[in-house]
Amino acid sequence: MDTDQIPIRADHRLGCLPPVPPQYAYQRVAEDMANRIKSGEFPPGSRLPSRAKLCEQYEVSSFVADRVFLILKMQGLTESLPGAGST
């Protein structure tokens, strides 16, 4: 075999990309929310969507929404204020 050639698998389909590793829902949502915060969609001091709204927008469970808020807080992008939710 020529060393410049890469063997093609029998199931190779022209134009298909290699499979992308699966991403957990909380990772996907946290990444999107972080991008939205960094882009200025949620300026400093503004309120983020409620847990219920986040669940509705991203079609995820409340467990996932809670984890997203925790990740954003751990990344230093948000803070929780008692009685005010996440800002």
PDB file with SEQRES, HELIX, SHEET and CRYST1 records, atoms N, CA, C and O in Angstrom:
SEQRES   1 A   87  MET ASP THR ASP GLN ILE PRO ILE ARG ALA ASP HIS ARG          
SEQRES   2 A   87  LEU GLY CYS LEU PRO PRO VAL PRO PRO GLN TYR ALA TYR          
SEQRES   3 A   87  GLN ARG VAL ALA GLU ASP MET ALA ASN ARG ILE LYS SER          
SEQRES   4 A   87  GLY GLU PHE PRO PRO GLY SER ARG LEU PRO SER ARG ALA          
SEQRES   5 A   87  LYS LEU CYS GLU GLN TYR GLU VAL SER SER PHE VAL ALA          
SEQRES   6 A   87  ASP ARG VAL PHE LEU ILE LEU LYS MET GLN GLY LEU THR          
SEQRES   7 A   87  GLU SER LEU PRO GLY ALA GLY SER THR                          
HELIX    1 AA1 ALA A   25  LYS A   38  1                                  14    
HELIX    2 AA2 ARG A   51  TYR A   58  1                                   8    
HELIX    3 AA3 SER A   62  MET A   74  1                                  13    
CRYST1    1.000    1.000    1.000  90.00  90.00  90.00 P 1           1          
ATOM      1  N   MET A   1       0.846  -1.169   0.000  1.00  0.00           N  
ATOM      2  CA  MET A   1       0.000   0.000   0.000  1.00  0.00           C  
ATOM      3  C   MET A   1       0.890   1.230   0.000  1.00  0.00           C  
ATOM      4  O   MET A   1       1.903   1.272   0.698  1.00  0.00           O  
ATOM      5  N   ASP A   2       0.512   2.227  -0.781  1.00  0.00           N  
ATOM      6  CA  ASP A   2       1.235   3.494  -0.843  1.00  0.00           C  
ATOM      7  C   ASP A   2       1.064   4.227   0.484  1.00  0.00           C  
ATOM      8  O   ASP A   2      -0.050   4.309   1.002  1.00  0.00           O  
ATOM      9  N   THR A   3       2.148   4.758   1.038  1.00  0.00           N  
ATOM     10  CA  THR A   3       2.062   5.436   2.343  1.00  0.00           C  
ATOM     11  C   THR A   3       1.326   6.755   2.266  1.00  0.00           C  
ATOM     12  O   THR A   3       0.966   7.307   3.306  1.00  0.00           O  
ATOM     13  N   ASP A   4       1.085   7.290   1.067  1.00  0.00           N  
ATOM     14  CA  ASP A   4       0.349   8.551   0.921  1.00  0.00           C  
ATOM     15  C   ASP A   4      -1.159   8.341   0.916  1.00  0.00           C  
ATOM     16  O   ASP A   4      -1.919   9.310   0.940  1.00  0.00           O  
ATOM     17  N   GLN A   5      -1.591   7.110   0.886  1.00  0.00           N  
ATOM     18  CA  GLN A   5      -3.017   6.832   0.814  1.00  0.00           C  
ATOM     19  C   GLN A   5      -3.538   6.366   2.165  1.00  0.00           C  
ATOM     20  O   GLN A   5      -2.861   5.643   2.897  1.00  0.00           O  
ATOM     21  N   ILE A   6      -4.734   6.789   2.474  1.00  0.00           N  
ATOM     22  CA  ILE A   6      -5.411   6.357   3.693  1.00  0.00           C  
ATOM     23  C   ILE A   6      -6.459   5.343   3.290  1.00  0.00           C  
ATOM     24  O   ILE A   6      -7.265   5.614   2.399  1.00  0.00           O  
ATOM     25  N   PRO A   7      -6.469   4.182   3.923  1.00  0.00           N  
ATOM     26  CA  PRO A   7      -7.476   3.186   3.548  1.00  0.00           C  
ATOM     27  C   PRO A   7      -8.891   3.701   3.843  1.00  0.00           C  
ATOM     28  O   PRO A   7      -9.129   4.356   4.858  1.00  0.00           O  
ATOM     29  N   ILE A   8      -9.793   3.401   2.962  1.00  0.00           N  
ATOM     30  CA  ILE A   8     -11.188   3.809   3.115  1.00  0.00           C  
ATOM     31  C   ILE A   8     -11.972   2.625   3.650  1.00  0.00           C  
ATOM     32  O   ILE A   8     -11.886   1.513   3.130  1.00  0.00           O  
ATOM     33  N   ARG A   9     -12.745   2.888   4.708  1.00  0.00           N  
ATOM     34  CA  ARG A   9     -13.576   1.820   5.266  1.00  0.00           C  
ATOM     35  C   ARG A   9     -14.650   1.431   4.265  1.00  0.00           C  
ATOM     36  O   ARG A   9     -15.054   2.226   3.417  1.00  0.00           O  
ATOM     37  N   ALA A  10     -15.092   0.213   4.383  1.00  0.00           N  
ATOM     38  CA  ALA A  10     -16.110  -0.296   3.467  1.00  0.00           C  
ATOM     39  C   ALA A  10     -17.419   0.483   3.581  1.00  0.00           C  
ATOM     40  O   ALA A  10     -18.171   0.563   2.609  1.00  0.00           O  
ATOM     41  N   ASP A  11     -17.707   1.066   4.766  1.00  0.00           N  
ATOM     42  CA  ASP A  11     -18.969   1.781   4.939  1.00  0.00           C  
ATOM     43  C   ASP A  11     -18.831   3.284   4.694  1.00  0.00           C  
ATOM     44  O   ASP A  11     -19.743   4.050   5.002  1.00  0.00           O  
ATOM     45  N   HIS A  12     -17.698   3.703   4.143  1.00  0.00           N  
ATOM     46  CA  HIS A  12     -17.476   5.123   3.879  1.00  0.00           C  
ATOM     47  C   HIS A  12     -18.485   5.615   2.839  1.00  0.00           C  
ATOM     48  O   HIS A  12     -18.734   4.961   1.826  1.00  0.00           O  
ATOM     49  N   ARG A  13     -19.047   6.766   3.118  1.00  0.00           N  
ATOM     50  CA  ARG A  13     -19.989   7.391   2.176  1.00  0.00           C  
ATOM     51  C   ARG A  13     -19.420   8.739   1.787  1.00  0.00           C  
ATOM     52  O   ARG A  13     -18.989   9.507   2.648  1.00  0.00           O  
ATOM     53  N   LEU A  14     -19.414   9.024   0.532  1.00  0.00           N  
ATOM     54  CA  LEU A  14     -18.882  10.281   0.031  1.00  0.00           C  
ATOM     55  C   LEU A  14     -19.626  11.455   0.683  1.00  0.00           C  
ATOM     56  O   LEU A  14     -20.856  11.492   0.677  1.00  0.00           O  
ATOM     57  N   GLY A  15     -18.895  12.388   1.230  1.00  0.00           N  
ATOM     58  CA  GLY A  15     -19.503  13.568   1.817  1.00  0.00           C  
ATOM     59  C   GLY A  15     -19.883  13.433   3.280  1.00  0.00           C  
ATOM     60  O   GLY A  15     -20.306  14.416   3.888  1.00  0.00           O  
ATOM     61  N   CYS A  16     -19.749  12.265   3.858  1.00  0.00           N  
ATOM     62  CA  CYS A  16     -20.099  12.085   5.266  1.00  0.00           C  
ATOM     63  C   CYS A  16     -18.928  12.494   6.138  1.00  0.00           C  
ATOM     64  O   CYS A  16     -17.773  12.211   5.822  1.00  0.00           O  
ATOM     65  N   LEU A  17     -19.234  13.152   7.221  1.00  0.00           N  
ATOM     66  CA  LEU A  17     -18.217  13.538   8.184  1.00  0.00           C  
ATOM     67  C   LEU A  17     -18.080  12.463   9.236  1.00  0.00           C  
ATOM     68  O   LEU A  17     -19.021  11.705   9.473  1.00  0.00           O  
ATOM     69  N   PRO A  18     -16.920  12.382   9.874  1.00  0.00           N  
ATOM     70  CA  PRO A  18     -16.796  11.406  10.956  1.00  0.00           C  
ATOM     71  C   PRO A  18     -17.770  11.742  12.075  1.00  0.00           C  
ATOM     72  O   PRO A  18     -18.131  12.906  12.244  1.00  0.00           O  
ATOM     73  N   PRO A  19     -18.196  10.760  12.830  1.00  0.00           N  
ATOM     74  CA  PRO A  19     -19.179  11.027  13.879  1.00  0.00           C  
ATOM     75  C   PRO A  19     -18.615  11.973  14.939  1.00  0.00           C  
ATOM     76  O   PRO A  19     -17.447  11.886  15.318  1.00  0.00           O  
ATOM     77  N   VAL A  20     -19.466  12.868  15.399  1.00  0.00           N  
ATOM     78  CA  VAL A  20     -19.092  13.806  16.445  1.00  0.00           C  
ATOM     79  C   VAL A  20     -19.418  13.161  17.781  1.00  0.00           C  
ATOM     80  O   VAL A  20     -20.503  12.603  17.944  1.00  0.00           O  
ATOM     81  N   PRO A  21     -18.495  13.225  18.746  1.00  0.00           N  
ATOM     82  CA  PRO A  21     -18.805  12.623  20.038  1.00  0.00           C  
ATOM     83  C   PRO A  21     -20.048  13.264  20.646  1.00  0.00           C  
ATOM     84  O   PRO A  21     -20.240  14.473  20.512  1.00  0.00           O  
ATOM     85  N   PRO A  22     -20.878  12.496  21.297  1.00  0.00           N  
ATOM     86  CA  PRO A  22     -22.095  13.071  21.873  1.00  0.00           C  
ATOM     87  C   PRO A  22     -21.753  14.071  22.972  1.00  0.00           C  
ATOM     88  O   PRO A  22     -20.746  13.934  23.665  1.00  0.00           O  
ATOM     89  N   GLN A  23     -22.603  15.067  23.114  1.00  0.00           N  
ATOM     90  CA  GLN A  23     -22.415  16.083  24.136  1.00  0.00           C  
ATOM     91  C   GLN A  23     -23.627  16.040  25.049  1.00  0.00           C  
ATOM     92  O   GLN A  23     -24.764  15.943  24.587  1.00  0.00           O  
ATOM     93  N   TYR A  24     -23.374  16.114  26.347  1.00  0.00           N  
ATOM     94  CA  TYR A  24     -24.478  16.111  27.283  1.00  0.00           C  
ATOM     95  C   TYR A  24     -25.290  17.386  27.122  1.00  0.00           C  
ATOM     96  O   TYR A  24     -24.757  18.432  26.752  1.00  0.00           O  
ATOM     97  N   ALA A  25     -26.592  17.288  27.404  1.00  0.00           N  
ATOM     98  CA  ALA A  25     -27.484  18.436  27.251  1.00  0.00           C  
ATOM     99  C   ALA A  25     -27.003  19.620  28.085  1.00  0.00           C  
ATOM    100  O   ALA A  25     -27.027  20.758  27.615  1.00  0.00           O  
ATOM    101  N   TYR A  26     -26.564  19.364  29.324  1.00  0.00           N  
ATOM    102  CA  TYR A  26     -26.143  20.485  30.163  1.00  0.00           C  
ATOM    103  C   TYR A  26     -24.919  21.185  29.580  1.00  0.00           C  
ATOM    104  O   TYR A  26     -24.776  22.397  29.742  1.00  0.00           O  
ATOM    105  N   GLN A  27     -24.026  20.447  28.902  1.00  0.00           N  
ATOM    106  CA  GLN A  27     -22.853  21.049  28.279  1.00  0.00           C  
ATOM    107  C   GLN A  27     -23.263  21.945  27.117  1.00  0.00           C  
ATOM    108  O   GLN A  27     -22.769  23.062  26.964  1.00  0.00           O  
ATOM    109  N   ARG A  28     -24.173  21.431  26.310  1.00  0.00           N  
ATOM    110  CA  ARG A  28     -24.643  22.172  25.147  1.00  0.00           C  
ATOM    111  C   ARG A  28     -25.328  23.465  25.569  1.00  0.00           C  
ATOM    112  O   ARG A  28     -25.056  24.524  25.004  1.00  0.00           O  
ATOM    113  N   VAL A  29     -26.216  23.387  26.561  1.00  0.00           N  
ATOM    114  CA  VAL A  29     -26.965  24.556  27.010  1.00  0.00           C  
ATOM    115  C   VAL A  29     -26.036  25.542  27.719  1.00  0.00           C  
ATOM    116  O   VAL A  29     -26.132  26.748  27.494  1.00  0.00           O  
ATOM    117  N   ALA A  30     -25.144  25.046  28.569  1.00  0.00           N  
ATOM    118  CA  ALA A  30     -24.215  25.926  29.281  1.00  0.00           C  
ATOM    119  C   ALA A  30     -23.316  26.669  28.299  1.00  0.00           C  
ATOM    120  O   ALA A  30     -23.051  27.859  28.473  1.00  0.00           O  
ATOM    121  N   GLU A  31     -22.853  25.977  27.282  1.00  0.00           N  
ATOM    122  CA  GLU A  31     -22.006  26.618  26.272  1.00  0.00           C  
ATOM    123  C   GLU A  31     -22.775  27.703  25.532  1.00  0.00           C  
ATOM    124  O   GLU A  31     -22.251  28.793  25.300  1.00  0.00           O  
ATOM    125  N   ASP A  32     -24.007  27.407  25.165  1.00  0.00           N  
ATOM    126  CA  ASP A  32     -24.818  28.388  24.454  1.00  0.00           C  
ATOM    127  C   ASP A  32     -25.116  29.604  25.342  1.00  0.00           C  
ATOM    128  O   ASP A  32     -25.009  30.747  24.899  1.00  0.00           O  
ATOM    129  N   MET A  33     -25.489  29.343  26.591  1.00  0.00           N  
ATOM    130  CA  MET A  33     -25.780  30.447  27.508  1.00  0.00           C  
ATOM    131  C   MET A  33     -24.526  31.286  27.761  1.00  0.00           C  
ATOM    132  O   MET A  33     -24.609  32.514  27.814  1.00  0.00           O  
ATOM    133  N   ALA A  34     -23.375  30.644  27.917  1.00  0.00           N  
ATOM    134  CA  ALA A  34     -22.120  31.383  28.119  1.00  0.00           C  
ATOM    135  C   ALA A  34     -21.833  32.273  26.915  1.00  0.00           C  
ATOM    136  O   ALA A  34     -21.416  33.420  27.076  1.00  0.00           O  
ATOM    137  N   ASN A  35     -22.053  31.755  25.721  1.00  0.00           N  
ATOM    138  CA  ASN A  35     -21.850  32.550  24.507  1.00  0.00           C  
ATOM    139  C   ASN A  35     -22.814  33.730  24.459  1.00  0.00           C  
ATOM    140  O   ASN A  35     -22.435  34.829  24.053  1.00  0.00           O  
ATOM    141  N   ARG A  36     -24.052  33.505  24.870  1.00  0.00           N  
ATOM    142  CA  ARG A  36     -25.039  34.583  24.878  1.00  0.00           C  
ATOM    143  C   ARG A  36     -24.665  35.664  25.890  1.00  0.00           C  
ATOM    144  O   ARG A  36     -24.852  36.852  25.628  1.00  0.00           O  
ATOM    145  N   ILE A  37     -24.141  35.257  27.040  1.00  0.00           N  
ATOM    146  CA  ILE A  37     -23.709  36.216  28.059  1.00  0.00           C  
ATOM    147  C   ILE A  37     -22.518  37.026  27.542  1.00  0.00           C  
ATOM    148  O   ILE A  37     -22.494  38.252  27.653  1.00  0.00           O  
ATOM    149  N   LYS A  38     -21.536  36.326  26.979  1.00  0.00           N  
ATOM    150  CA  LYS A  38     -20.330  36.983  26.481  1.00  0.00           C  
ATOM    151  C   LYS A  38     -20.618  37.914  25.312  1.00  0.00           C  
ATOM    152  O   LYS A  38     -19.916  38.907  25.120  1.00  0.00           O  
ATOM    153  N   SER A  39     -21.644  37.599  24.533  1.00  0.00           N  
ATOM    154  CA  SER A  39     -21.988  38.435  23.376  1.00  0.00           C  
ATOM    155  C   SER A  39     -22.715  39.714  23.777  1.00  0.00           C  
ATOM    156  O   SER A  39     -22.898  40.614  22.958  1.00  0.00           O  
ATOM    157  N   GLY A  40     -23.130  39.789  25.050  1.00  0.00           N  
ATOM    158  CA  GLY A  40     -23.825  40.988  25.509  1.00  0.00           C  
ATOM    159  C   GLY A  40     -25.334  40.874  25.489  1.00  0.00           C  
ATOM    160  O   GLY A  40     -26.037  41.828  25.821  1.00  0.00           O  
ATOM    161  N   GLU A  41     -25.835  39.714  25.103  1.00  0.00           N  
ATOM    162  CA  GLU A  41     -27.293  39.528  25.106  1.00  0.00           C  
ATOM    163  C   GLU A  41     -27.857  39.705  26.517  1.00  0.00           C  
ATOM    164  O   GLU A  41     -28.976  40.187  26.697  1.00  0.00           O  
ATOM    165  N   PHE A  42     -27.061  39.306  27.513  1.00  0.00           N  
ATOM    166  CA  PHE A  42     -27.428  39.493  28.917  1.00  0.00           C  
ATOM    167  C   PHE A  42     -26.361  40.392  29.546  1.00  0.00           C  
ATOM    168  O   PHE A  42     -25.354  39.890  30.046  1.00  0.00           O  
ATOM    169  N   PRO A  43     -26.566  41.711  29.529  1.00  0.00           N  
ATOM    170  CA  PRO A  43     -25.554  42.613  30.088  1.00  0.00           C  
ATOM    171  C   PRO A  43     -25.429  42.439  31.602  1.00  0.00           C  
ATOM    172  O   PRO A  43     -26.340  41.916  32.242  1.00  0.00           O  
ATOM    173  N   PRO A  44     -24.298  42.878  32.180  1.00  0.00           N  
ATOM    174  CA  PRO A  44     -24.114  42.765  33.627  1.00  0.00           C  
ATOM    175  C   PRO A  44     -25.295  43.364  34.392  1.00  0.00           C  
ATOM    176  O   PRO A  44     -25.765  44.458  34.079  1.00  0.00           O  
ATOM    177  N   GLY A  45     -25.758  42.633  35.388  1.00  0.00           N  
ATOM    178  CA  GLY A  45     -26.879  43.088  36.208  1.00  0.00           C  
ATOM    179  C   GLY A  45     -28.240  42.668  35.699  1.00  0.00           C  
ATOM    180  O   GLY A  45     -29.230  42.774  36.423  1.00  0.00           O  
ATOM    181  N   SER A  46     -28.310  42.187  34.452  1.00  0.00           N  
ATOM    182  CA  SER A  46     -29.604  41.742  33.931  1.00  0.00           C  
ATOM    183  C   SER A  46     -29.909  40.352  34.453  1.00  0.00           C  
ATOM    184  O   SER A  46     -29.021  39.642  34.926  1.00  0.00           O  
ATOM    185  N   ARG A  47     -31.158  39.975  34.364  1.00  0.00           N  
ATOM    186  CA  ARG A  47     -31.576  38.652  34.847  1.00  0.00           C  
ATOM    187  C   ARG A  47     -31.555  37.645  33.712  1.00  0.00           C  
ATOM    188  O   ARG A  47     -31.906  37.947  32.571  1.00  0.00           O  
ATOM    189  N   LEU A  48     -31.137  36.457  34.057  1.00  0.00           N  
ATOM    190  CA  LEU A  48     -31.178  35.353  33.101  1.00  0.00           C  
ATOM    191  C   LEU A  48     -32.590  34.777  33.081  1.00  0.00           C  
ATOM    192  O   LEU A  48     -33.391  35.057  33.973  1.00  0.00           O  
ATOM    193  N   PRO A  49     -32.894  33.972  32.063  1.00  0.00           N  
ATOM    194  CA  PRO A  49     -34.207  33.322  32.044  1.00  0.00           C  
ATOM    195  C   PRO A  49     -34.389  32.457  33.297  1.00  0.00           C  
ATOM    196  O   PRO A  49     -33.422  31.929  33.845  1.00  0.00           O  
ATOM    197  N   SER A  50     -35.622  32.324  33.732  1.00  0.00           N  
ATOM    198  CA  SER A  50     -35.913  31.461  34.884  1.00  0.00           C  
ATOM    199  C   SER A  50     -35.618  30.009  34.523  1.00  0.00           C  
ATOM    200  O   SER A  50     -35.425  29.671  33.355  1.00  0.00           O  
ATOM    201  N   ARG A  51     -35.587  29.170  35.533  1.00  0.00           N  
ATOM    202  CA  ARG A  51     -35.363  27.747  35.297  1.00  0.00           C  
ATOM    203  C   ARG A  51     -36.439  27.205  34.361  1.00  0.00           C  
ATOM    204  O   ARG A  51     -36.137  26.468  33.422  1.00  0.00           O  
ATOM    205  N   ALA A  52     -37.701  27.574  34.619  1.00  0.00           N  
ATOM    206  CA  ALA A  52     -38.805  27.083  33.780  1.00  0.00           C  
ATOM    207  C   ALA A  52     -38.643  27.553  32.334  1.00  0.00           C  
ATOM    208  O   ALA A  52     -38.888  26.789  31.400  1.00  0.00           O  
ATOM    209  N   LYS A  53     -38.233  28.800  32.150  1.00  0.00           N  
ATOM    210  CA  LYS A  53     -38.061  29.339  30.793  1.00  0.00           C  
ATOM    211  C   LYS A  53     -36.900  28.649  30.084  1.00  0.00           C  
ATOM    212  O   LYS A  53     -36.984  28.340  28.896  1.00  0.00           O  
ATOM    213  N   LEU A  54     -35.811  28.407  30.827  1.00  0.00           N  
ATOM    214  CA  LEU A  54     -34.661  27.711  30.248  1.00  0.00           C  
ATOM    215  C   LEU A  54     -35.059  26.302  29.812  1.00  0.00           C  
ATOM    216  O   LEU A  54     -34.673  25.841  28.738  1.00  0.00           O  
ATOM    217  N   CYS A  55     -35.841  25.622  30.665  1.00  0.00           N  
ATOM    218  CA  CYS A  55     -36.324  24.274  30.333  1.00  0.00           C  
ATOM    219  C   CYS A  55     -37.155  24.306  29.060  1.00  0.00           C  
ATOM    220  O   CYS A  55     -37.028  23.433  28.201  1.00  0.00           O  
ATOM    221  N   GLU A  56     -37.991  25.303  28.948  1.00  0.00           N  
ATOM    222  CA  GLU A  56     -38.864  25.434  27.776  1.00  0.00           C  
ATOM    223  C   GLU A  56     -38.058  25.767  26.518  1.00  0.00           C  
ATOM    224  O   GLU A  56     -38.258  25.153  25.470  1.00  0.00           O  
ATOM    225  N   GLN A  57     -37.146  26.742  26.626  1.00  0.00           N  
ATOM    226  CA  GLN A  57     -36.363  27.183  25.465  1.00  0.00           C  
ATOM    227  C   GLN A  57     -35.477  26.079  24.896  1.00  0.00           C  
ATOM    228  O   GLN A  57     -35.361  25.929  23.680  1.00  0.00           O  
ATOM    229  N   TYR A  58     -34.859  25.313  25.779  1.00  0.00           N  
ATOM    230  CA  TYR A  58     -33.899  24.300  25.340  1.00  0.00           C  
ATOM    231  C   TYR A  58     -34.457  22.886  25.385  1.00  0.00           C  
ATOM    232  O   TYR A  58     -33.771  21.932  25.017  1.00  0.00           O  
ATOM    233  N   GLU A  59     -35.701  22.748  25.836  1.00  0.00           N  
ATOM    234  CA  GLU A  59     -36.341  21.441  25.938  1.00  0.00           C  
ATOM    235  C   GLU A  59     -35.499  20.474  26.778  1.00  0.00           C  
ATOM    236  O   GLU A  59     -35.162  19.369  26.352  1.00  0.00           O  
ATOM    237  N   VAL A  60     -35.175  20.942  27.996  1.00  0.00           N  
ATOM    238  CA  VAL A  60     -34.386  20.135  28.929  1.00  0.00           C  
ATOM    239  C   VAL A  60     -35.123  20.050  30.260  1.00  0.00           C  
ATOM    240  O   VAL A  60     -36.096  20.768  30.489  1.00  0.00           O  
ATOM    241  N   SER A  61     -34.651  19.167  31.132  1.00  0.00           N  
ATOM    242  CA  SER A  61     -35.258  18.991  32.447  1.00  0.00           C  
ATOM    243  C   SER A  61     -34.799  20.089  33.407  1.00  0.00           C  
ATOM    244  O   SER A  61     -33.844  20.812  33.124  1.00  0.00           O  
ATOM    245  N   SER A  62     -35.481  20.205  34.531  1.00  0.00           N  
ATOM    246  CA  SER A  62     -35.089  21.190  35.539  1.00  0.00           C  
ATOM    247  C   SER A  62     -33.726  20.828  36.133  1.00  0.00           C  
ATOM    248  O   SER A  62     -32.976  21.716  36.537  1.00  0.00           O  
ATOM    249  N   PHE A  63     -33.402  19.542  36.190  1.00  0.00           N  
ATOM    250  CA  PHE A  63     -32.084  19.115  36.652  1.00  0.00           C  
ATOM    251  C   PHE A  63     -30.991  19.700  35.753  1.00  0.00           C  
ATOM    252  O   PHE A  63     -29.979  20.205  36.240  1.00  0.00           O  
ATOM    253  N   VAL A  64     -31.207  19.625  34.445  1.00  0.00           N  
ATOM    254  CA  VAL A  64     -30.233  20.170  33.490  1.00  0.00           C  
ATOM    255  C   VAL A  64     -30.133  21.679  33.660  1.00  0.00           C  
ATOM    256  O   VAL A  64     -29.031  22.229  33.665  1.00  0.00           O  
ATOM    257  N   ALA A  65     -31.265  22.353  33.800  1.00  0.00           N  
ATOM    258  CA  ALA A  65     -31.250  23.814  33.972  1.00  0.00           C  
ATOM    259  C   ALA A  65     -30.478  24.201  35.229  1.00  0.00           C  
ATOM    260  O   ALA A  65     -29.676  25.135  35.199  1.00  0.00           O  
ATOM    261  N   ASP A  66     -30.709  23.498  36.324  1.00  0.00           N  
ATOM    262  CA  ASP A  66     -29.977  23.782  37.564  1.00  0.00           C  
ATOM    263  C   ASP A  66     -28.478  23.595  37.370  1.00  0.00           C  
ATOM    264  O   ASP A  66     -27.676  24.382  37.872  1.00  0.00           O  
ATOM    265  N   ARG A  67     -28.112  22.564  36.651  1.00  0.00           N  
ATOM    266  CA  ARG A  67     -26.691  22.294  36.411  1.00  0.00           C  
ATOM    267  C   ARG A  67     -26.081  23.394  35.538  1.00  0.00           C  
ATOM    268  O   ARG A  67     -24.930  23.782  35.735  1.00  0.00           O  
ATOM    269  N   VAL A  68     -26.851  23.887  34.581  1.00  0.00           N  
ATOM    270  CA  VAL A  68     -26.379  24.980  33.719  1.00  0.00           C  
ATOM    271  C   VAL A  68     -26.098  26.221  34.561  1.00  0.00           C  
ATOM    272  O   VAL A  68     -25.049  26.848  34.411  1.00  0.00           O  
ATOM    273  N   PHE A  69     -27.029  26.579  35.445  1.00  0.00           N  
ATOM    274  CA  PHE A  69     -26.825  27.755  36.295  1.00  0.00           C  
ATOM    275  C   PHE A  69     -25.593  27.565  37.183  1.00  0.00           C  
ATOM    276  O   PHE A  69     -24.848  28.517  37.415  1.00  0.00           O  
ATOM    277  N   LEU A  70     -25.374  26.357  37.677  1.00  0.00           N  
ATOM    278  CA  LEU A  70     -24.208  26.081  38.511  1.00  0.00           C  
ATOM    279  C   LEU A  70     -22.920  26.241  37.705  1.00  0.00           C  
ATOM    280  O   LEU A  70     -21.958  26.838  38.187  1.00  0.00           O  
ATOM    281  N   ILE A  71     -22.898  25.720  36.500  1.00  0.00           N  
ATOM    282  CA  ILE A  71     -21.713  25.826  35.643  1.00  0.00           C  
ATOM    283  C   ILE A  71     -21.406  27.288  35.339  1.00  0.00           C  
ATOM    284  O   ILE A  71     -20.253  27.713  35.419  1.00  0.00           O  
ATOM    285  N   LEU A  72     -22.434  28.054  34.993  1.00  0.00           N  
ATOM    286  CA  LEU A  72     -22.222  29.473  34.677  1.00  0.00           C  
ATOM    287  C   LEU A  72     -21.682  30.219  35.890  1.00  0.00           C  
ATOM    288  O   LEU A  72     -20.836  31.103  35.755  1.00  0.00           O  
ATOM    289  N   LYS A  73     -22.172  29.863  37.073  1.00  0.00           N  
ATOM    290  CA  LYS A  73     -21.687  30.494  38.305  1.00  0.00           C  
ATOM    291  C   LYS A  73     -20.231  30.103  38.551  1.00  0.00           C  
ATOM    292  O   LYS A  73     -19.412  30.951  38.904  1.00  0.00           O  
ATOM    293  N   MET A  74     -19.906  28.821  38.365  1.00  0.00           N  
ATOM    294  CA  MET A  74     -18.532  28.355  38.579  1.00  0.00           C  
ATOM    295  C   MET A  74     -17.561  28.987  37.581  1.00  0.00           C  
ATOM    296  O   MET A  74     -16.381  29.149  37.890  1.00  0.00           O  
ATOM    297  N   GLN A  75     -18.039  29.340  36.404  1.00  0.00           N  
ATOM    298  CA  GLN A  75     -17.211  29.990  35.391  1.00  0.00           C  
ATOM    299  C   GLN A  75     -17.069  31.489  35.652  1.00  0.00           C  
ATOM    300  O   GLN A  75     -16.341  32.188  34.947  1.00  0.00           O  
ATOM    301  N   GLY A  76     -17.776  31.971  36.675  1.00  0.00           N  
ATOM    302  CA  GLY A  76     -17.694  33.392  37.004  1.00  0.00           C  
ATOM    303  C   GLY A  76     -18.522  34.282  36.098  1.00  0.00           C  
ATOM    304  O   GLY A  76     -18.317  35.495  36.064  1.00  0.00           O  
ATOM    305  N   LEU A  77     -19.455  33.695  35.363  1.00  0.00           N  
ATOM    306  CA  LEU A  77     -20.277  34.464  34.430  1.00  0.00           C  
ATOM    307  C   LEU A  77     -21.559  34.984  35.074  1.00  0.00           C  
ATOM    308  O   LEU A  77     -22.153  35.944  34.583  1.00  0.00           O  
ATOM    309  N   THR A  78     -21.990  34.357  36.171  1.00  0.00           N  
ATOM    310  CA  THR A  78     -23.218  34.767  36.845  1.00  0.00           C  
ATOM    311  C   THR A  78     -23.006  34.752  38.343  1.00  0.00           C  
ATOM    312  O   THR A  78     -22.013  34.236  38.854  1.00  0.00           O  
ATOM    313  N   GLU A  79     -23.972  35.333  39.025  1.00  0.00           N  
ATOM    314  CA  GLU A  79     -24.018  35.227  40.483  1.00  0.00           C  
ATOM    315  C   GLU A  79     -25.463  35.064  40.892  1.00  0.00           C  
ATOM    316  O   GLU A  79     -26.369  35.555  40.218  1.00  0.00           O  
ATOM    317  N   SER A  80     -25.677  34.375  41.996  1.00  0.00           N  
ATOM    318  CA  SER A  80     -27.024  34.159  42.500  1.00  0.00           C  
ATOM    319  C   SER A  80     -27.272  35.115  43.643  1.00  0.00           C  
ATOM    320  O   SER A  80     -26.470  35.218  44.571  1.00  0.00           O  
ATOM    321  N   LEU A  81     -28.379  35.806  43.570  1.00  0.00           N  
ATOM    322  CA  LEU A  81     -28.772  36.720  44.638  1.00  0.00           C  
ATOM    323  C   LEU A  81     -30.013  36.168  45.305  1.00  0.00           C  
ATOM    324  O   LEU A  81     -30.994  35.876  44.621  1.00  0.00           O  
ATOM    325  N   PRO A  82     -30.003  36.016  46.621  1.00  0.00           N  
ATOM    326  CA  PRO A  82     -31.168  35.456  47.307  1.00  0.00           C  
ATOM    327  C   PRO A  82     -32.448  36.220  46.959  1.00  0.00           C  
ATOM    328  O   PRO A  82     -32.540  37.436  47.124  1.00  0.00           O  
ATOM    329  N   GLY A  83     -33.415  35.471  46.478  1.00  0.00           N  
ATOM    330  CA  GLY A  83     -34.705  36.052  46.121  1.00  0.00           C  
ATOM    331  C   GLY A  83     -34.738  36.731  44.771  1.00  0.00           C  
ATOM    332  O   GLY A  83     -35.801  37.167  44.329  1.00  0.00           O  
ATOM    333  N   ALA A  84     -33.594  36.833  44.097  1.00  0.00           N  
ATOM    334  CA  ALA A  84     -33.557  37.519  42.813  1.00  0.00           C  
ATOM    335  C   ALA A  84     -33.204  36.591  41.649  1.00  0.00           C  
ATOM    336  O   ALA A  84     -33.278  36.996  40.489  1.00  0.00           O  
ATOM    337  N   GLY A  85     -32.827  35.368  41.950  1.00  0.00           N  
ATOM    338  CA  GLY A  85     -32.446  34.452  40.889  1.00  0.00           C  
ATOM    339  C   GLY A  85     -31.014  34.690  40.443  1.00  0.00           C  
ATOM    340  O   GLY A  85     -30.210  35.257  41.184  1.00  0.00           O  
ATOM    341  N   SER A  86     -30.697  34.256  39.230  1.00  0.00           N  
ATOM    342  CA  SER A  86     -29.337  34.405  38.694  1.00  0.00           C  
ATOM    343  C   SER A  86     -29.243  35.648  37.851  1.00  0.00           C  
ATOM    344  O   SER A  86     -30.109  35.927  37.022  1.00  0.00           O  
ATOM    345  N   THR A  87     -28.171  36.397  38.074  1.00  0.00           N  
ATOM    346  CA  THR A  87     -27.929  37.601  37.276  1.00  0.00           C  
ATOM    347  C   THR A  87     -26.549  37.528  36.669  1.00  0.00           C  
ATOM    348  O   THR A  87     -26.138  38.443  35.955  1.00  0.00           O  
TER     349      THR A  87                                                      
END                                                                             
